Amino acid sequence: MRYSYDGWLVAGEFLEGDHDIEVRSPYDDSTVGTVSIPEDIDSALEDVHETATRGFEAWKDVPTWRVREVLEEASEAVSSHEKELAELLALEGGKPVSDARFEVFRTSEVLRLSASEAERIRGETLPPDAQRGRTAEAILTFREPVGRVLSITPFNFPLLLPAHKVGPALAAGCSVVHKPATATPLSSMRLAEILLDAGLEPEALSVVVGPGRELGDALVSMDFEALSFTGSKAVGEAILEVTRIPRVTLELGGNDPLIVDETVDDVERIARDAVRAACYHAGQVCIAVERAIVVSDVYEEFVEAAAEAAEGLKVGDPLDEDTDVGPLIDDAAVDKVREHVKDAVERGAEVVTGGEPEGRLFPPTVLRDVPRDSLVAREETFGPVLPVIKARDFEEALEIANETGYGLHAAVYTRDLGRAVKAAGTLEAGGVMINLPTLFRADYMPFGGVKGSGVGREGVPYAVREFTEEKTVVLGRPGG
């Protein structure tokens, strides 16, 4: 399978570019496809921006029933192309093909949910005489599309994350300019083709590809009404310093803790859950388990079970149906994970299993006796590493969990209802999972973080809300 695109997708056509970007497999460095990009990015972006303006004017007036039909047809098309799309995800991003099929399924679901949500964009009525001296005939609110949306996504879910931004934006009546990661642009191009084949207004969606710094900086400096970005905390903070876009949603990663207390009765199963959630897509997931914080009474049992679970995972070719853990996306990612492990060991941690990569394949790694001030305990490692930190008791576990600049997801395993309730209120996170790993996400629930993990919320209904503006209409009596 090889994909080649002659240029950016603008107004339903691939604009001829000046030179090609090769998309290579992170597993074996083979060429998966090419995308041609323009030499003069600034000039090309002016055309894209004008197209988005025209696209918004055309798409916002399309009847709701037609918007629903387009998104439903695209959802069905994604499902019908499951084999092709899953193989593309495995080749382009190194995701194990069994996990890639699940990403395809969720992408189809996000488009289906977006289609349904297009019918639920509703306003409300307010009592016109509730305030003394302020009487009208009626007070109504409407939700209208904000306009042109800029969407920027990373490499790790190159089909699902674009759908999470493009689907709700189109459901809201907005036009979209989408920039995928340079390492994994082919899935976004393919998704856009599917939407166009489903009947999308051609000017309502453009896909632009290019170097992150040059193209991304130019895009966030342009005049859009909304920006939805998923990526690193450093890039998100840099965007906030330069962008003029008034409505911004940022999902900036996490350092997600999983707490295990002494009341649980199946430590082995929980350890397996934790390892799986730490190593899913080689740990390159913002809601992967980044730390296990285990109360001392069950600490040794947890570490032993986690090591056994990690050693049972198969590392290798993402196209192999039996592979559990594929490659990291590039050499820089390998270097970062290795540095985090090295830092932990230098501070006193012990490698129980794993720790040494072969090329871009990093084996599932379990660390014990991890210090609270180590990089793996405070930063986003983004690799298949499970650091295990010992806590004296549940209170200290909660304290350790909050010792980070991130706050995306957190998980707590306990049989004590009071502790579960306390954790839900104490943990500084956008989502708290009780007796489930941090990796859990339903695509219709609100998704986002606190602290350095970002601002705003995704999840289809909540993303649609981010892409609409509330307008109030007050009706007075004719003649005063």
Secondary structure as a PSIPRED ss2 file (coil, helix, strand):
# PSIPRED VFORMAT (PSIPRED V4.0)

   1 M C   1.000  0.000  0.000
   2 R C   1.000  0.000  0.000
   3 Y E   0.000  0.000  1.000
   4 S E   0.000  0.000  1.000
   5 Y E   0.000  0.000  1.000
   6 D C   1.000  0.000  0.000
   7 G C   1.000  0.000  0.000
   8 W C   1.000  0.000  0.000
   9 L E   0.000  0.000  1.000
  10 V E   0.000  0.000  1.000
  11 A C   1.000  0.000  0.000
  12 G C   1.000  0.000  0.000
  13 E E   0.000  0.000  1.000
  14 F E   0.000  0.000  1.000
  15 L C   1.000  0.000  0.000
  16 E C   1.000  0.000  0.000
  17 G C   1.000  0.000  0.000
  18 D C   1.000  0.000  0.000
  19 H E   0.000  0.000  1.000
  20 D E   0.000  0.000  1.000
  21 I E   0.000  0.000  1.000
  22 E E   0.000  0.000  1.000
  23 V E   0.000  0.000  1.000
  24 R E   0.000  0.000  1.000
  25 S C   1.000  0.000  0.000
  26 P C   1.000  0.000  0.000
  27 Y C   1.000  0.000  0.000
  28 D C   1.000  0.000  0.000
  29 D C   1.000  0.000  0.000
  30 S C   1.000  0.000  0.000
  31 T E   0.000  0.000  1.000
  32 V E   0.000  0.000  1.000
  33 G E   0.000  0.000  1.000
  34 T E   0.000  0.000  1.000
  35 V E   0.000  0.000  1.000
  36 S E   0.000  0.000  1.000
  37 I E   0.000  0.000  1.000
  38 P C   1.000  0.000  0.000
  39 E C   1.000  0.000  0.000
  40 D C   1.000  0.000  0.000
  41 I H   0.000  1.000  0.000
  42 D H   0.000  1.000  0.000
  43 S H   0.000  1.000  0.000
  44 A H   0.000  1.000  0.000
  45 L H   0.000  1.000  0.000
  46 E H   0.000  1.000  0.000
  47 D H   0.000  1.000  0.000
  48 V H   0.000  1.000  0.000
  49 H H   0.000  1.000  0.000
  50 E H   0.000  1.000  0.000
  51 T H   0.000  1.000  0.000
  52 A H   0.000  1.000  0.000
  53 T H   0.000  1.000  0.000
  54 R H   0.000  1.000  0.000
  55 G H   0.000  1.000  0.000
  56 F H   0.000  1.000  0.000
  57 E H   0.000  1.000  0.000
  58 A H   0.000  1.000  0.000
  59 W H   0.000  1.000  0.000
  60 K C   1.000  0.000  0.000
  61 D C   1.000  0.000  0.000
  62 V C   1.000  0.000  0.000
  63 P C   1.000  0.000  0.000
  64 T H   0.000  1.000  0.000
  65 W H   0.000  1.000  0.000
  66 R H   0.000  1.000  0.000
  67 V H   0.000  1.000  0.000
  68 R H   0.000  1.000  0.000
  69 E H   0.000  1.000  0.000
  70 V H   0.000  1.000  0.000
  71 L H   0.000  1.000  0.000
  72 E H   0.000  1.000  0.000
  73 E H   0.000  1.000  0.000
  74 A H   0.000  1.000  0.000
  75 S H   0.000  1.000  0.000
  76 E H   0.000  1.000  0.000
  77 A H   0.000  1.000  0.000
  78 V H   0.000  1.000  0.000
  79 S H   0.000  1.000  0.000
  80 S H   0.000  1.000  0.000
  81 H C   1.000  0.000  0.000
  82 E H   0.000  1.000  0.000
  83 K H   0.000  1.000  0.000
  84 E H   0.000  1.000  0.000
  85 L H   0.000  1.000  0.000
  86 A H   0.000  1.000  0.000
  87 E H   0.000  1.000  0.000
  88 L H   0.000  1.000  0.000
  89 L H   0.000  1.000  0.000
  90 A H   0.000  1.000  0.000
  91 L H   0.000  1.000  0.000
  92 E H   0.000  1.000  0.000
  93 G H   0.000  1.000  0.000
  94 G C   1.000  0.000  0.000
  95 K C   1.000  0.000  0.000
  96 P C   1.000  0.000  0.000
  97 V H   0.000  1.000  0.000
  98 S H   0.000  1.000  0.000
  99 D H   0.000  1.000  0.000
 100 A H   0.000  1.000  0.000
 101 R H   0.000  1.000  0.000
 102 F H   0.000  1.000  0.000
 103 E H   0.000  1.000  0.000
 104 V H   0.000  1.000  0.000
 105 F H   0.000  1.000  0.000
 106 R H   0.000  1.000  0.000
 107 T H   0.000  1.000  0.000
 108 S H   0.000  1.000  0.000
 109 E H   0.000  1.000  0.000
 110 V H   0.000  1.000  0.000
 111 L H   0.000  1.000  0.000
 112 R H   0.000  1.000  0.000
 113 L H   0.000  1.000  0.000
 114 S H   0.000  1.000  0.000
 115 A H   0.000  1.000  0.000
 116 S H   0.000  1.000  0.000
 117 E H   0.000  1.000  0.000
 118 A H   0.000  1.000  0.000
 119 E H   0.000  1.000  0.000
 120 R H   0.000  1.000  0.000
 121 I C   1.000  0.000  0.000
 122 R C   1.000  0.000  0.000
 123 G C   1.000  0.000  0.000
 124 E C   1.000  0.000  0.000
 125 T E   0.000  0.000  1.000
 126 L E   0.000  0.000  1.000
 127 P C   1.000  0.000  0.000
 128 P C   1.000  0.000  0.000
 129 D C   1.000  0.000  0.000
 130 A C   1.000  0.000  0.000
 131 Q E   0.000  0.000  1.000
 132 R C   1.000  0.000  0.000
 133 G C   1.000  0.000  0.000
 134 R E   0.000  0.000  1.000
 135 T C   1.000  0.000  0.000
 136 A C   1.000  0.000  0.000
 137 E C   1.000  0.000  0.000
 138 A E   0.000  0.000  1.000
 139 I E   0.000  0.000  1.000
 140 L E   0.000  0.000  1.000
 141 T E   0.000  0.000  1.000
 142 F E   0.000  0.000  1.000
 143 R E   0.000  0.000  1.000
 144 E E   0.000  0.000  1.000
 145 P E   0.000  0.000  1.000
 146 V C   1.000  0.000  0.000
 147 G C   1.000  0.000  0.000
 148 R E   0.000  0.000  1.000
 149 V E   0.000  0.000  1.000
 150 L E   0.000  0.000  1.000
 151 S E   0.000  0.000  1.000
 152 I E   0.000  0.000  1.000
 153 T C   1.000  0.000  0.000
 154 P C   1.000  0.000  0.000
 155 F C   1.000  0.000  0.000
 156 N C   1.000  0.000  0.000
 157 F C   1.000  0.000  0.000
 158 P C   1.000  0.000  0.000
 159 L C   1.000  0.000  0.000
 160 L H   0.000  1.000  0.000
 161 L H   0.000  1.000  0.000
 162 P H   0.000  1.000  0.000
 163 A H   0.000  1.000  0.000
 164 H H   0.000  1.000  0.000
 165 K H   0.000  1.000  0.000
 166 V H   0.000  1.000  0.000
 167 G H   0.000  1.000  0.000
 168 P H   0.000  1.000  0.000
 169 A H   0.000  1.000  0.000
 170 L H   0.000  1.000  0.000
 171 A H   0.000  1.000  0.000
 172 A H   0.000  1.000  0.000
 173 G C   1.000  0.000  0.000
 174 C C   1.000  0.000  0.000
 175 S E   0.000  0.000  1.000
 176 V E   0.000  0.000  1.000
 177 V E   0.000  0.000  1.000
 178 H E   0.000  0.000  1.000
 179 K E   0.000  0.000  1.000
 180 P C   1.000  0.000  0.000
 181 A C   1.000  0.000  0.000
 182 T C   1.000  0.000  0.000
 183 A C   1.000  0.000  0.000
 184 T C   1.000  0.000  0.000
 185 P C   1.000  0.000  0.000
 186 L H   0.000  1.000  0.000
 187 S H   0.000  1.000  0.000
 188 S H   0.000  1.000  0.000
 189 M H   0.000  1.000  0.000
 190 R H   0.000  1.000  0.000
 191 L H   0.000  1.000  0.000
 192 A H   0.000  1.000  0.000
 193 E H   0.000  1.000  0.000
 194 I H   0.000  1.000  0.000
 195 L H   0.000  1.000  0.000
 196 L H   0.000  1.000  0.000
 197 D H   0.000  1.000  0.000
 198 A C   1.000  0.000  0.000
 199 G C   1.000  0.000  0.000
 200 L C   1.000  0.000  0.000
 201 E C   1.000  0.000  0.000
 202 P H   0.000  1.000  0.000
 203 E H   0.000  1.000  0.000
 204 A H   0.000  1.000  0.000
 205 L E   0.000  0.000  1.000
 206 S E   0.000  0.000  1.000
 207 V E   0.000  0.000  1.000
 208 V C   1.000  0.000  0.000
 209 V C   1.000  0.000  0.000
 210 G C   1.000  0.000  0.000
 211 P C   1.000  0.000  0.000
 212 G H   0.000  1.000  0.000
 213 R H   0.000  1.000  0.000
 214 E H   0.000  1.000  0.000
 215 L H   0.000  1.000  0.000
 216 G H   0.000  1.000  0.000
 217 D H   0.000  1.000  0.000
 218 A H   0.000  1.000  0.000
 219 L H   0.000  1.000  0.000
 220 V H   0.000  1.000  0.000
 221 S C   1.000  0.000  0.000
 222 M C   1.000  0.000  0.000
 223 D C   1.000  0.000  0.000
 224 F C   1.000  0.000  0.000
 225 E C   1.000  0.000  0.000
 226 A E   0.000  0.000  1.000
 227 L E   0.000  0.000  1.000
 228 S E   0.000  0.000  1.000
 229 F E   0.000  0.000  1.000
 230 T E   0.000  0.000  1.000
 231 G C   1.000  0.000  0.000
 232 S C   1.000  0.000  0.000
 233 K H   0.000  1.000  0.000
 234 A H   0.000  1.000  0.000
 235 V H   0.000  1.000  0.000
 236 G H   0.000  1.000  0.000
 237 E H   0.000  1.000  0.000
 238 A H   0.000  1.000  0.000
 239 I H   0.000  1.000  0.000
 240 L H   0.000  1.000  0.000
 241 E H   0.000  1.000  0.000
 242 V H   0.000  1.000  0.000
 243 T C   1.000  0.000  0.000
 244 R C   1.000  0.000  0.000
 245 I C   1.000  0.000  0.000
 246 P C   1.000  0.000  0.000
 247 R E   0.000  0.000  1.000
 248 V E   0.000  0.000  1.000
 249 T E   0.000  0.000  1.000
 250 L E   0.000  0.000  1.000
 251 E E   0.000  0.000  1.000
 252 L C   1.000  0.000  0.000
 253 G C   1.000  0.000  0.000
 254 G C   1.000  0.000  0.000
 255 N C   1.000  0.000  0.000
 256 D C   1.000  0.000  0.000
 257 P E   0.000  0.000  1.000
 258 L E   0.000  0.000  1.000
 259 I E   0.000  0.000  1.000
 260 V E   0.000  0.000  1.000
 261 D C   1.000  0.000  0.000
 262 E C   1.000  0.000  0.000
 263 T C   1.000  0.000  0.000
 264 V C   1.000  0.000  0.000
 265 D C   1.000  0.000  0.000
 266 D C   1.000  0.000  0.000
 267 V H   0.000  1.000  0.000
 268 E H   0.000  1.000  0.000
 269 R H   0.000  1.000  0.000
 270 I H   0.000  1.000  0.000
 271 A H   0.000  1.000  0.000
 272 R H   0.000  1.000  0.000
 273 D H   0.000  1.000  0.000
 274 A H   0.000  1.000  0.000
 275 V H   0.000  1.000  0.000
 276 R H   0.000  1.000  0.000
 277 A H   0.000  1.000  0.000
 278 A H   0.000  1.000  0.000
 279 C H   0.000  1.000  0.000
 280 Y H   0.000  1.000  0.000
 281 H H   0.000  1.000  0.000
 282 A H   0.000  1.000  0.000
 283 G H   0.000  1.000  0.000
 284 Q C   1.000  0.000  0.000
 285 V C   1.000  0.000  0.000
 286 C C   1.000  0.000  0.000
 287 I C   1.000  0.000  0.000
 288 A C   1.000  0.000  0.000
 289 V C   1.000  0.000  0.000
 290 E C   1.000  0.000  0.000
 291 R E   0.000  0.000  1.000
 292 A E   0.000  0.000  1.000
 293 I E   0.000  0.000  1.000
 294 V E   0.000  0.000  1.000
 295 V E   0.000  0.000  1.000
 296 S H   0.000  1.000  0.000
 297 D H   0.000  1.000  0.000
 298 V H   0.000  1.000  0.000
 299 Y H   0.000  1.000  0.000
 300 E H   0.000  1.000  0.000
 301 E H   0.000  1.000  0.000
 302 F H   0.000  1.000  0.000
 303 V H   0.000  1.000  0.000
 304 E H   0.000  1.000  0.000
 305 A H   0.000  1.000  0.000
 306 A H   0.000  1.000  0.000
 307 A H   0.000  1.000  0.000
 308 E H   0.000  1.000  0.000
 309 A H   0.000  1.000  0.000
 310 A H   0.000  1.000  0.000
 311 E H   0.000  1.000  0.000
 312 G C   1.000  0.000  0.000
 313 L C   1.000  0.000  0.000
 314 K C   1.000  0.000  0.000
 315 V E   0.000  0.000  1.000
 316 G C   1.000  0.000  0.000
 317 D C   1.000  0.000  0.000
 318 P C   1.000  0.000  0.000
 319 L C   1.000  0.000  0.000
 320 D C   1.000  0.000  0.000
 321 E C   1.000  0.000  0.000
 322 D C   1.000  0.000  0.000
 323 T C   1.000  0.000  0.000
 324 D C   1.000  0.000  0.000
 325 V E   0.000  0.000  1.000
 326 G C   1.000  0.000  0.000
 327 P C   1.000  0.000  0.000
 328 L C   1.000  0.000  0.000
 329 I C   1.000  0.000  0.000
 330 D C   1.000  0.000  0.000
 331 D H   0.000  1.000  0.000
 332 A H   0.000  1.000  0.000
 333 A H   0.000  1.000  0.000
 334 V H   0.000  1.000  0.000
 335 D H   0.000  1.000  0.000
 336 K H   0.000  1.000  0.000
 337 V H   0.000  1.000  0.000
 338 R H   0.000  1.000  0.000
 339 E H   0.000  1.000  0.000
 340 H H   0.000  1.000  0.000
 341 V H   0.000  1.000  0.000
 342 K H   0.000  1.000  0.000
 343 D H   0.000  1.000  0.000
 344 A H   0.000  1.000  0.000
 345 V H   0.000  1.000  0.000
 346 E H   0.000  1.000  0.000
 347 R C   1.000  0.000  0.000
 348 G C   1.000  0.000  0.000
 349 A C   1.000  0.000  0.000
 350 E E   0.000  0.000  1.000
 351 V E   0.000  0.000  1.000
 352 V E   0.000  0.000  1.000
 353 T E   0.000  0.000  1.000
 354 G C   1.000  0.000  0.000
 355 G C   1.000  0.000  0.000
 356 E C   1.000  0.000  0.000
 357 P C   1.000  0.000  0.000
 358 E E   0.000  0.000  1.000
 359 G C   1.000  0.000  0.000
 360 R C   1.000  0.000  0.000
 361 L E   0.000  0.000  1.000
 362 F C   1.000  0.000  0.000
 363 P C   1.000  0.000  0.000
 364 P C   1.000  0.000  0.000
 365 T E   0.000  0.000  1.000
 366 V E   0.000  0.000  1.000
 367 L E   0.000  0.000  1.000
 368 R E   0.000  0.000  1.000
 369 D C   1.000  0.000  0.000
 370 V C   1.000  0.000  0.000
 371 P C   1.000  0.000  0.000
 372 R C   1.000  0.000  0.000
 373 D C   1.000  0.000  0.000
 374 S C   1.000  0.000  0.000
 375 L H   0.000  1.000  0.000
 376 V H   0.000  1.000  0.000
 377 A H   0.000  1.000  0.000
 378 R H   0.000  1.000  0.000
 379 E C   1.000  0.000  0.000
 380 E C   1.000  0.000  0.000
 381 T C   1.000  0.000  0.000
 382 F C   1.000  0.000  0.000
 383 G C   1.000  0.000  0.000
 384 P C   1.000  0.000  0.000
 385 V E   0.000  0.000  1.000
 386 L E   0.000  0.000  1.000
 387 P E   0.000  0.000  1.000
 388 V E   0.000  0.000  1.000
 389 I E   0.000  0.000  1.000
 390 K E   0.000  0.000  1.000
 391 A E   0.000  0.000  1.000
 392 R C   1.000  0.000  0.000
 393 D C   1.000  0.000  0.000
 394 F H   0.000  1.000  0.000
 395 E H   0.000  1.000  0.000
 396 E H   0.000  1.000  0.000
 397 A H   0.000  1.000  0.000
 398 L H   0.000  1.000  0.000
 399 E H   0.000  1.000  0.000
 400 I H   0.000  1.000  0.000
 401 A H   0.000  1.000  0.000
 402 N C   1.000  0.000  0.000
 403 E C   1.000  0.000  0.000
 404 T C   1.000  0.000  0.000
 405 G C   1.000  0.000  0.000
 406 Y C   1.000  0.000  0.000
 407 G C   1.000  0.000  0.000
 408 L C   1.000  0.000  0.000
 409 H E   0.000  0.000  1.000
 410 A E   0.000  0.000  1.000
 411 A E   0.000  0.000  1.000
 412 V E   0.000  0.000  1.000
 413 Y E   0.000  0.000  1.000
 414 T C   1.000  0.000  0.000
 415 R C   1.000  0.000  0.000
 416 D C   1.000  0.000  0.000
 417 L H   0.000  1.000  0.000
 418 G H   0.000  1.000  0.000
 419 R H   0.000  1.000  0.000
 420 A H   0.000  1.000  0.000
 421 V H   0.000  1.000  0.000
 422 K H   0.000  1.000  0.000
 423 A H   0.000  1.000  0.000
 424 A H   0.000  1.000  0.000
 425 G H   0.000  1.000  0.000
 426 T H   0.000  1.000  0.000
 427 L C   1.000  0.000  0.000
 428 E C   1.000  0.000  0.000
 429 A C   1.000  0.000  0.000
 430 G C   1.000  0.000  0.000
 431 G E   0.000  0.000  1.000
 432 V E   0.000  0.000  1.000
 433 M E   0.000  0.000  1.000
 434 I E   0.000  0.000  1.000
 435 N C   1.000  0.000  0.000
 436 L C   1.000  0.000  0.000
 437 P C   1.000  0.000  0.000
 438 T C   1.000  0.000  0.000
 439 L C   1.000  0.000  0.000
 440 F C   1.000  0.000  0.000
 441 R C   1.000  0.000  0.000
 442 A C   1.000  0.000  0.000
 443 D C   1.000  0.000  0.000
 444 Y C   1.000  0.000  0.000
 445 M C   1.000  0.000  0.000
 446 P C   1.000  0.000  0.000
 447 F E   0.000  0.000  1.000
 448 G C   1.000  0.000  0.000
 449 G C   1.000  0.000  0.000
 450 V C   1.000  0.000  0.000
 451 K H   0.000  1.000  0.000
 452 G H   0.000  1.000  0.000
 453 S H   0.000  1.000  0.000
 454 G E   0.000  0.000  1.000
 455 V E   0.000  0.000  1.000
 456 G C   1.000  0.000  0.000
 457 R C   1.000  0.000  0.000
 458 E E   0.000  0.000  1.000
 459 G C   1.000  0.000  0.000
 460 V H   0.000  1.000  0.000
 461 P H   0.000  1.000  0.000
 462 Y H   0.000  1.000  0.000
 463 A H   0.000  1.000  0.000
 464 V H   0.000  1.000  0.000
 465 R H   0.000  1.000  0.000
 466 E H   0.000  1.000  0.000
 467 F C   1.000  0.000  0.000
 468 T E   0.000  0.000  1.000
 469 E E   0.000  0.000  1.000
 470 E E   0.000  0.000  1.000
 471 K E   0.000  0.000  1.000
 472 T E   0.000  0.000  1.000
 473 V E   0.000  0.000  1.000
 474 V E   0.000  0.000  1.000
 475 L E   0.000  0.000  1.000
 476 G C   1.000  0.000  0.000
 477 R C   1.000  0.000  0.000
 478 P C   1.000  0.000  0.000
 479 G C   1.000  0.000  0.000
 480 G C   1.000  0.000  0.000
